[in-house]
C-alpha cells in the first residue's frame, strides 16, 4: 500500500470525536495536497443508521471548524465525495457483511480503530472471520492500549492473532510532529552535537508536556486513566527514547525501534523507597487560567468525590548506560498548567572557568530547546558579546523556526502518520516490545501510588504544578526551564 495506489481507508468509530477533530482534517490535508490516489475511498463505520449523504452532512457540520484556515472549498467538496458510510455493530460478525460489500475485491486496506480499546478485539476477530484481512492490510490502533501491562499484553495478543506485527501500527501522534523528527536530523545528520550528546557535557534533560485545559467532557475516561497512563507511559517516554537512543545503523523501522527499546530497558526502576524522592503526583484545584476562573478537578463533571486520580506527574528518571549514567531526565506533564507547552530541553554543563571575570557568565549554561508547542522551533541558547568597546556578554538565542526556514506546506502529525501507514513505513510507530517495556517501568510507580495513603499534591490551576516538583530538581541543584530562563 503506498501513495499513488488506490486503497480503502476504513475508520471504525467513524462518528466519534477523534475522527471529526483529527482524522478527517488529516485525510483532507492529504487529499488537498494530492497525496491520496483518486481511487482511494474513506469508509466510516459506526452504529448510527446513516446513509452516505447523511454521513457527509455530519462531517461537513462537525469537522469544518478543525480544518486549516483558508482551505479550498472545491477541494473540500471533492473530499466529501470520497466519504462512504457503513452501519455496523462491530460485536456482530454478520454486521460486517455490509462492509465486505463496500470494499474493493483484493484492494489494499487500512483499518483505523478509533474506538474504545474494549472493541479492538471484536473488530479484529470479525474482520478476520469475514475474510477482510488481506496480505497487505494494515491496522492502526489508538492509545490507551490497555490499563496496565497485563491488559496491554492481552489486547496485543488479540490483535496479533489476526494481524502480523508488521501489519500493526500503534500510533503515537507526538512522533509525527516535525520537531521530534528534526531531533533525529539534528542528532544524526550533523557532526556538531554527537560529541556533546553524552554525560560528560550534558547536565540534565527536561521533557515537558503541559496543557492549560482541564478534563472537559472526558471526566469519566480521564478519572480511570490519569496523567501517568495518558501521557508518561506513551508520549513522554517515546520522546525520551528519541533524545537518549544510540545512533541506529540506518533509518529503517526496526533499526530505529531497536535502539529505542534499549533505552527503555536501561531505565533504572523506581523502587518503592525512591517513590517519594523521584516522583511527584498532583491534582489541580480551582484557579485562573488565561484570565478565566476554572473549577478544580474534583468539581469537574464525571469526577467522583474524593478521587485520587493524578492530573500532574513529575518524575526524575535515570538511564543506566555508558552514555547517560549520572544524567537526570526530568519528565513532567499536567493539566490546567500556566501555559500550553511541549518541549525538550537539553541543558549542557557550565563552563569550567570564565576568562571574562567573576560573574560574567553567572549561572548561565548552554541549552538546546526543541519546542513542539506552542511553536515548532529549535532554540540554541548561548553567550555573545554586546556591541561596544567593553567586553560584556549577553545571552542570545539561535532560532530555527520551521515555518520560516521551510516555506512549504507541512503535514501535521496525524496526516504524516497516516501517510506513513499508507506507505507501510513503521519507523514512527510503536512496536509491541517497546510498549510493554514502557509499561514495565511505569507500573511499579502506579502500584505504589495506589497502595499509598498519601493524596496527590494540590496545585492551583494556572500554575506550573505542586511546589514538590520544583524540589525534585532543587535537590540536584537544578531548576525547571521556565525557572532558570527568567
BAFI-694462 format. One line per field, with one value per residue (C-alpha): residue in three letters; x, y, z. Coordinates in Angstrom, 3 decimals, always signed. Layout:
residuo	[ALA, ...]
east	[X, ...]
north	[Y, ...]
up	[Z, ...]
// end
This chain:
residuo	[UNK, UNK, UNK, UNK, UNK, UNK, UNK, UNK, UNK, UNK, UNK, UNK, UNK, UNK, UNK, UNK, UNK, UNK, UNK, UNK, UNK, UNK, UNK, UNK, UNK, UNK, UNK, UNK, UNK, UNK, UNK, UNK, UNK, UNK, UNK, UNK, UNK, UNK, UNK, UNK, UNK, UNK, UNK, UNK, UNK, UNK, UNK, UNK, UNK, UNK, UNK, UNK, UNK, UNK, UNK, UNK, UNK, UNK, UNK, UNK, UNK, UNK, UNK, UNK, UNK, UNK, UNK, UNK, UNK, UNK, UNK, UNK, UNK, UNK, UNK, UNK, UNK, UNK, UNK, UNK, UNK, UNK, UNK, UNK, UNK, UNK, UNK, UNK, UNK, UNK, UNK, UNK, UNK, UNK, UNK, UNK, UNK, UNK, UNK, UNK, UNK, UNK, UNK, UNK, UNK, UNK, UNK, UNK, UNK, UNK, UNK, UNK, UNK, UNK, UNK, UNK, UNK, UNK, UNK, UNK, UNK, UNK, UNK, UNK, UNK, UNK, UNK, UNK, UNK, UNK, UNK, UNK, UNK, UNK, UNK, UNK, UNK, UNK, UNK, UNK, UNK, UNK, UNK, UNK, UNK, UNK, UNK, UNK, UNK, UNK, UNK, UNK, UNK, UNK, UNK, UNK, UNK, UNK, UNK, UNK, UNK, UNK, UNK, UNK, UNK, UNK, UNK, UNK, UNK, UNK, UNK, UNK, UNK, UNK, UNK, UNK, UNK, UNK, UNK, UNK, UNK, UNK, UNK, UNK, UNK, UNK, UNK, UNK, UNK, UNK, UNK, UNK, UNK, UNK, UNK, UNK, UNK, UNK, UNK, UNK, UNK, UNK, UNK, UNK, UNK, UNK, UNK, UNK, UNK, UNK, UNK, UNK, UNK, UNK, UNK, UNK, UNK, UNK, UNK, UNK, UNK, UNK, UNK, UNK, UNK, UNK, UNK, UNK, UNK, UNK, UNK, UNK, UNK, UNK, UNK, UNK, UNK, UNK, UNK, UNK, UNK, UNK, UNK, UNK, UNK, UNK, UNK, UNK, UNK, UNK, UNK, UNK, UNK, UNK, UNK, UNK, UNK, UNK, UNK, UNK, UNK, UNK, UNK, UNK, UNK, UNK, UNK, UNK, UNK, UNK, UNK, UNK, UNK, UNK, UNK, UNK, UNK, UNK, UNK, UNK, UNK, UNK, UNK, UNK, UNK, UNK, UNK, UNK, UNK, UNK, UNK, UNK, UNK, UNK, UNK, UNK, UNK, UNK, UNK, UNK, UNK, UNK, UNK, UNK, UNK, UNK, UNK, UNK, UNK, UNK, UNK, UNK, UNK, UNK, UNK, UNK, UNK, UNK, UNK, UNK, UNK, UNK, UNK, UNK, UNK, UNK, UNK, UNK, UNK, UNK, UNK, UNK, UNK, UNK, UNK, UNK, UNK, UNK, UNK, UNK, UNK, UNK, UNK, UNK, UNK, UNK, UNK, UNK, UNK, UNK, UNK, UNK, UNK, UNK, UNK, UNK, UNK, UNK, UNK, UNK, UNK, UNK, UNK, UNK, UNK, UNK, UNK, UNK, UNK, UNK, UNK, UNK, UNK, UNK, UNK, UNK, UNK, UNK, UNK, UNK, UNK, UNK, UNK, UNK, UNK, UNK, UNK, UNK, UNK, UNK, UNK, UNK, UNK, UNK, UNK, UNK, UNK, UNK, UNK, UNK, UNK, UNK, UNK, UNK, UNK, UNK, UNK, UNK, UNK, UNK, UNK, UNK, UNK, UNK, UNK, UNK, UNK, UNK, UNK, UNK, UNK, UNK, UNK, UNK, UNK, UNK, UNK, UNK, UNK, UNK, UNK, UNK, UNK, UNK, UNK, UNK, UNK, UNK, UNK, UNK, UNK, UNK, UNK, UNK, UNK, UNK, UNK, UNK, UNK, UNK, UNK, UNK, UNK, UNK, UNK, UNK, UNK, UNK, UNK, UNK, UNK, UNK, UNK, UNK, UNK, UNK, UNK, UNK, UNK, UNK, UNK, UNK, UNK, UNK, UNK, UNK, UNK, UNK, UNK, UNK, UNK, UNK, UNK, UNK, UNK, UNK]
east	[+0.000, +1.556, +0.730, -0.419, -2.040, -5.796, -6.724, -9.596, -9.227, -11.759, -12.465, -14.066, -15.715, -16.449, -18.837, -16.550, -14.636, -11.187, -12.393, -14.001, -11.221, -8.118, -8.592, -10.940, -8.804, -5.651, -7.114, -8.447, -4.957, -3.531, -6.326, -5.716, -2.000, -2.888, -1.262, -4.299, -4.905, -8.123, -9.403, -8.795, -12.085, -12.675, -15.284, -16.598, -18.047, -20.288, -23.632, -25.724, -28.214, -26.770, -26.510, -23.573, -25.185, -26.281, -22.760, -21.249, -23.558, -22.479, -18.798, -19.407, -21.024, -18.715, -15.261, -15.277, -14.115, -10.976, -9.794, -6.950, -7.997, -8.433, -8.959, -10.197, -13.961, -13.896, -11.252, -13.408, -16.429, -14.339, -13.051, -16.557, -17.445, -14.809, -16.618, -18.827, -20.614, -21.455, -23.670, -22.260, -22.455, -18.797, -19.566, -21.744, -19.871, -22.952, -22.911, -19.663, -21.441, -22.198, -18.534, -17.494, -19.807, -18.229, -14.561, -12.773, -12.061, -8.374, -7.725, -5.351, -6.986, -6.028, -8.230, -8.150, -9.581, -10.782, -12.858, -12.595, -9.882, -12.607, -13.718, -10.284, -10.545, -14.078, -13.315, -10.165, -11.811, -14.775, -12.608, -10.681, -13.789, -15.289, -12.193, -11.497, -7.844, -5.602, -1.834, -1.155, -3.931, -2.874, -4.438, -3.833, -4.655, -5.014, -3.922, -4.634, -3.673, -4.518, -4.720, -1.577, +0.976, -1.341, -4.247, -1.867, -0.461, -3.977, -5.026, -1.802, -2.349, -5.880, -4.811, -1.766, -3.973, -5.432, -2.636, +1.108, +3.325, +4.420, +0.745, +0.081, +0.631, +0.428, +0.101, +1.659, +0.953, +3.844, +6.239, +4.639, +5.486, +8.129, +10.370, +10.559, +11.617, +14.023, +15.614, +16.650, +18.038, +19.869, +21.423, +22.318, +22.611, +25.132, +28.576, +28.142, +26.031, +27.161, +30.425, +28.456, +25.461, +26.662, +27.201, +30.481, +28.742, +25.027, +23.892, +20.258, +17.374, +13.827, +10.765, +7.550, +4.061, +1.764, -1.863, -3.984, -7.214, -8.850, -10.554, -13.597, -16.170, -13.693, -14.018, -15.172, -12.485, -9.731, -10.570, -9.900, -6.704, -4.726, -1.693, +0.732, -1.194, -2.422, +0.952, +4.026, +3.697, +3.459, +4.166, +6.824, +8.722, +8.787, +10.299, +12.856, +13.831, +14.419, +16.672, +18.640, +18.895, +22.196, +22.726, +20.861, +22.587, +20.043, +16.712, +14.872, +11.936, +13.440, +16.888, +15.348, +12.956, +15.684, +17.628, +14.532, +13.875, +17.413, +16.724, +13.503, +15.262, +18.088, +15.738, +16.557, +13.498, +11.946, +11.698, +9.340, +11.869, +12.618, +8.993, +8.991, +12.266, +11.862, +8.151, +5.515, +1.828, -0.593, -4.201, -5.382, -7.737, -9.697, -7.719, -7.412, -6.155, -5.622, -7.643, -10.620, -11.685, -11.804, -13.001, -10.809, -10.556, -12.981, -15.611, -15.392, -18.277, -17.935, -15.328, -16.359, -15.885, -12.525, -10.929, -7.184, -6.500, -3.438, -3.667, +0.043, +3.164, +6.838, +9.495, +13.251, +14.340, +17.828, +19.318, +21.908, +24.137, +27.656, +26.336, +23.871, +24.989, +24.541, +22.449, +18.928, +15.992, +13.100, +9.711, +6.677, +3.076, -0.040, -3.450, -4.561, -0.974, +0.182, +0.948, +0.328, +3.795, +5.521, +9.295, +12.543, +15.335, +18.914, +20.954, +24.700, +27.231, +28.563, +31.952, +34.677, +36.346, +35.404, +38.153, +35.812, +35.997, +33.892, +30.158, +30.465, +28.727, +26.771, +24.854, +24.468, +24.866, +24.203, +20.947, +19.122, +15.338, +13.252, +9.741, +6.669, +4.024, +3.040, +5.635, +7.654, +11.191, +14.679, +16.488, +20.170, +20.914, +24.455, +26.506, +27.592, +29.334, +27.201, +28.127, +30.532, +34.073, +33.567, +33.675, +30.213, +28.434, +24.718, +22.609, +21.265, +19.267, +19.852, +16.337, +15.368, +11.697, +10.472, +7.702, +10.213, +13.044, +10.899, +8.197, +6.375, +3.121, +3.908, +1.976, +0.518, +1.272, -1.789, -1.519, +2.134, +1.472, -1.498, +0.705, +3.393, +0.794, -0.447, +3.151, +3.820, +6.548, +6.633, +9.522, +7.343, +5.008, +5.497, +6.492, +4.937, +8.121, +8.654, +5.155, +5.469, +8.879, +7.294, +4.511, +7.084, +8.779, +5.699, +3.611, +5.564, +5.150, +1.405, +1.095, +2.994, +0.731, -2.363, -1.196, -0.121, -2.410, -0.900, -3.194, -1.997, -0.465, -2.764, -1.765, -3.689, -4.960, -2.889, +0.436, +3.319, +2.204, +2.970, +5.916, +7.280, +8.010, +10.489, +12.047, +12.633, +15.249, +16.402, +17.750, +20.110, +20.994, +18.870, +15.612, +12.889, +13.497, +10.909, +12.525, +16.100, +15.033, +13.526]
north	[+0.000, +3.304, +6.810, +6.638, +3.215, +3.014, +1.838, +1.828, +3.630, +2.247, +4.360, +2.392, +4.786, +6.967, +9.326, +9.845, +12.852, +11.739, +11.170, +14.609, +16.569, +14.843, +12.140, +13.893, +17.085, +14.977, +12.984, +16.178, +17.667, +14.665, +14.972, +18.702, +18.033, +15.276, +12.646, +10.363, +8.403, +9.422, +5.882, +5.926, +5.745, +6.614, +4.351, +5.266, +2.520, +3.140, +2.026, +5.057, +4.404, +6.875, +6.634, +8.173, +11.579, +11.848, +10.998, +13.604, +16.223, +15.181, +15.533, +18.883, +20.117, +18.569, +18.659, +22.003, +24.030, +21.855, +22.441, +24.774, +28.373, +29.375, +25.837, +25.403, +24.837, +22.968, +20.604, +20.143, +19.257, +16.751, +15.252, +14.823, +12.884, +10.290, +9.529, +6.479, +5.071, +1.603, +0.980, -1.891, -3.473, -4.445, -7.172, -8.993, -10.776, -10.777, -6.988, -6.970, -8.136, -4.529, -3.588, -6.564, -5.395, -1.920, -2.946, -3.394, -7.058, -7.596, -3.896, -2.563, -1.823, +0.373, -0.133, +2.632, +1.586, +4.911, +3.220, +2.257, -0.422, -2.820, -3.045, -3.724, -7.475, -7.995, -5.753, -7.691, -11.090, -10.204, -8.679, -11.942, -14.144, -12.140, -12.637, -8.903, -9.013, -9.489, -9.936, -6.192, -4.987, -2.818, -1.743, +1.449, +1.302, +4.324, +4.640, +3.803, +0.250, -1.305, -0.118, -1.910, -4.413, -7.437, -5.782, -4.380, -7.850, -9.277, -6.677, -7.173, -10.934, -10.492, -8.103, -10.264, -13.313, -11.561, -9.291, -9.853, -7.485, -5.731, -5.018, -3.359, +0.410, +1.594, +5.326, +7.986, +11.324, +13.059, +11.034, +12.616, +16.170, +17.897, +18.998, +15.415, +14.165, +17.077, +15.941, +12.795, +15.003, +17.283, +14.364, +12.044, +14.413, +16.797, +16.224, +19.227, +17.620, +13.994, +14.610, +16.656, +14.296, +12.413, +12.535, +14.477, +17.538, +17.256, +18.364, +17.258, +16.782, +18.044, +16.884, +18.804, +18.394, +20.911, +21.710, +24.668, +22.727, +20.552, +17.218, +18.842, +16.305, +13.415, +13.315, +9.712, +8.459, +10.562, +9.562, +5.926, +6.837, +9.674, +11.578, +8.655, +6.409, +9.247, +10.922, +9.478, +5.822, +6.672, +10.201, +11.304, +8.017, +7.978, +11.474, +10.331, +7.467, +9.797, +12.004, +9.194, +6.463, +5.414, +6.079, +3.342, +1.554, +3.077, +4.888, +1.623, +0.946, -1.876, -0.274, +2.830, +0.892, -1.481, +1.490, +2.977, -0.359, -0.390, +2.967, +1.711, -1.391, +0.747, +2.955, +2.431, +1.022, +3.420, +1.115, +1.752, +3.526, +6.035, +6.920, +9.907, +11.362, +10.614, +11.145, +13.801, +13.397, +16.264, +17.248, +20.710, +22.733, +25.836, +28.734, +31.045, +30.070, +32.758, +35.173, +32.845, +31.290, +27.491, +24.744, +22.219, +18.614, +17.349, +19.853, +18.703, +16.750, +12.991, +13.083, +11.225, +12.854, +12.112, +10.917, +10.330, +10.368, +12.423, +15.285, +16.079, +13.926, +14.818, +12.114, +12.006, +9.225, +7.775, +5.699, +3.092, +3.277, +4.476, +7.491, +8.707, +7.399, +10.178, +12.458, +13.016, +13.096, +15.079, +14.194, +16.384, +16.598, +18.245, +19.713, +23.246, +24.453, +28.035, +27.648, +25.179, +23.830, +20.791, +20.906, +19.024, +20.940, +19.671, +21.606, +21.476, +21.767, +25.167, +26.385, +25.121, +28.554, +32.049, +34.186, +37.190, +37.838, +36.965, +36.990, +37.452, +34.160, +33.926, +30.669, +30.593, +27.310, +26.490, +24.715, +23.337, +23.699, +21.657, +23.081, +21.361, +23.659, +26.465, +26.997, +24.470, +25.722, +24.707, +27.262, +27.163, +29.402, +30.784, +33.805, +36.616, +39.961, +43.085, +45.739, +48.325, +48.670, +46.861, +43.050, +42.485, +39.186, +38.676, +35.527, +35.189, +32.556, +30.967, +30.297, +27.729, +28.411, +25.649, +27.759, +30.469, +28.155, +25.921, +27.895, +24.848, +23.370, +20.786, +17.759, +17.865, +14.906, +12.777, +13.481, +12.482, +9.266, +8.333, +8.837, +6.623, +3.931, +4.066, +3.631, +0.853, +2.795, +1.652, +3.881, +6.346, +3.718, +1.840, -1.806, -4.202, -4.816, -1.039, -0.580, -3.395, -2.176, +1.215, -0.442, -2.421, +0.822, +2.865, +0.081, -0.203, +3.551, +3.375, +0.419, +2.243, +5.292, +3.088, +1.433, +4.692, +6.602, +9.882, +12.017, +13.741, +17.121, +20.032, +22.829, +25.882, +25.826, +28.244, +27.435, +25.116, +22.414, +21.411, +23.004, +19.499, +19.318, +22.187, +20.461, +17.421, +19.471, +21.742, +18.671, +18.264, +21.981, +22.475, +24.136, +23.755, +25.568, +28.320, +28.993, +29.300, +31.192, +34.120]
up	[+0.000, -0.963, -2.086, -5.679, -5.190, -4.758, -1.298, +1.144, +4.474, +6.954, +10.036, +12.847, +15.278, +12.275, +14.084, +17.080, +18.330, +17.156, +13.613, +13.408, +15.162, +13.832, +11.219, +8.793, +8.782, +8.325, +5.450, +3.872, +4.121, +2.251, -0.303, -0.833, -1.457, -3.974, -1.745, -1.876, -5.047, -6.832, -6.266, -2.511, -0.601, +3.020, +4.606, +8.042, +10.243, +13.266, +14.711, +13.689, +10.843, +8.299, +4.550, +2.658, +2.228, +5.843, +6.977, +4.644, +6.102, +9.613, +8.676, +6.982, +10.186, +12.803, +11.163, +9.319, +12.329, +12.606, +9.033, +8.134, +7.701, +4.090, +2.834, -0.714, -0.769, -4.069, -2.645, +0.472, -1.681, -3.656, -0.422, +0.990, -2.157, -1.172, +2.081, +2.417, +5.435, +6.671, +9.696, +11.737, +15.178, +15.480, +18.023, +15.471, +12.703, +10.476, +10.651, +8.663, +5.509, +4.584, +4.892, +2.767, +0.007, +0.021, -0.045, -3.364, -4.070, -3.431, -2.831, -0.201, +3.146, +6.075, +9.143, +11.764, +15.146, +16.551, +19.248, +22.882, +23.316, +24.516, +20.877, +19.371, +19.862, +18.469, +15.496, +14.626, +15.185, +12.995, +10.270, +10.205, +10.345, +7.479, +5.318, +5.163, +6.286, +3.267, +2.945, +2.696, +5.021, +7.939, +11.203, +13.210, +16.913, +19.190, +22.804, +25.530, +24.634, +27.967, +31.552, +32.707, +31.423, +31.665, +29.841, +27.218, +26.600, +26.334, +23.745, +21.784, +21.828, +20.472, +17.709, +16.963, +16.447, +13.387, +12.130, +11.833, +13.845, +10.638, +9.897, +13.275, +13.535, +17.165, +16.735, +18.951, +17.304, +19.095, +16.931, +13.860, +14.925, +12.805, +15.721, +17.007, +13.593, +13.303, +16.560, +14.691, +11.912, +14.355, +16.203, +13.372, +10.396, +11.963, +13.458, +15.776, +18.515, +18.661, +20.599, +23.177, +23.450, +26.498, +30.235, +30.032, +28.551, +29.374, +32.821, +32.606, +30.198, +30.772, +28.858, +29.464, +28.008, +29.710, +28.936, +30.008, +29.545, +32.192, +31.648, +29.988, +28.851, +29.264, +33.057, +33.361, +30.967, +32.487, +36.045, +35.169, +33.314, +34.923, +33.728, +34.066, +31.694, +29.475, +28.820, +30.560, +29.544, +25.855, +24.571, +27.031, +27.193, +23.397, +23.397, +25.972, +23.686, +20.732, +22.894, +24.513, +21.868, +20.337, +16.609, +14.708, +11.842, +9.450, +9.452, +8.782, +11.154, +13.174, +13.385, +14.991, +17.214, +18.380, +19.765, +21.419, +23.112, +24.546, +26.218, +27.808, +29.095, +30.530, +32.569, +36.233, +38.048, +40.551, +43.540, +46.445, +48.664, +45.873, +45.054, +47.434, +46.123, +42.416, +41.702, +42.309, +41.547, +41.735, +41.195, +40.198, +42.308, +41.350, +39.953, +36.964, +33.512, +30.882, +32.997, +33.403, +36.709, +36.349, +38.708, +40.445, +39.277, +41.929, +40.713, +37.078, +35.515, +35.862, +38.654, +41.832, +45.222, +46.777, +43.530, +43.859, +40.111, +39.268, +36.759, +37.129, +37.200, +37.536, +37.538, +37.864, +35.513, +35.179, +32.380, +33.296, +30.233, +29.488, +27.576, +30.207, +33.611, +36.179, +33.913, +35.292, +32.888, +34.334, +32.898, +33.515, +32.364, +33.735, +33.059, +33.923, +33.770, +33.300, +29.580, +26.805, +26.205, +24.772, +24.725, +25.223, +26.969, +26.895, +29.475, +28.932, +31.732, +32.758, +31.583, +33.941, +34.038, +32.863, +31.287, +31.344, +35.052, +38.065, +37.372, +33.599, +32.957, +36.203, +36.284, +32.502, +30.665, +27.031, +26.377, +23.395, +23.407, +20.967, +21.160, +19.723, +21.202, +21.017, +18.265, +16.308, +16.824, +17.872, +20.073, +20.991, +23.969, +24.012, +25.088, +22.749, +23.161, +23.311, +20.704, +22.074, +23.321, +26.620, +26.638, +28.052, +27.417, +26.994, +26.469, +22.916, +21.047, +17.685, +16.481, +13.870, +13.157, +10.856, +9.351, +8.439, +7.404, +5.194, +3.466, +2.239, +3.379, +6.026, +7.145, +10.639, +12.899, +12.104, +8.377, +8.382, +10.294, +8.121, +5.062, +6.593, +7.338, +3.755, +2.614, +5.119, +6.952, +10.598, +11.759, +13.683, +15.144, +18.399, +18.398, +20.885, +22.877, +23.223, +24.554, +27.057, +28.258, +28.970, +30.974, +32.998, +34.013, +34.976, +36.547, +39.849, +40.350, +39.723, +42.075, +44.825, +44.436, +44.575, +47.798, +49.445, +51.765, +50.573, +48.414, +45.212, +45.995, +45.195, +42.855, +41.736, +38.178, +36.122, +37.830, +36.980, +39.396, +43.005, +44.792, +45.324, +41.587, +41.921, +44.922, +42.706, +40.815, +43.630, +45.444, +42.478, +42.367, +39.231, +38.192, +35.597, +32.325, +32.965, +36.350, +35.098, +31.952, +33.908]
// end
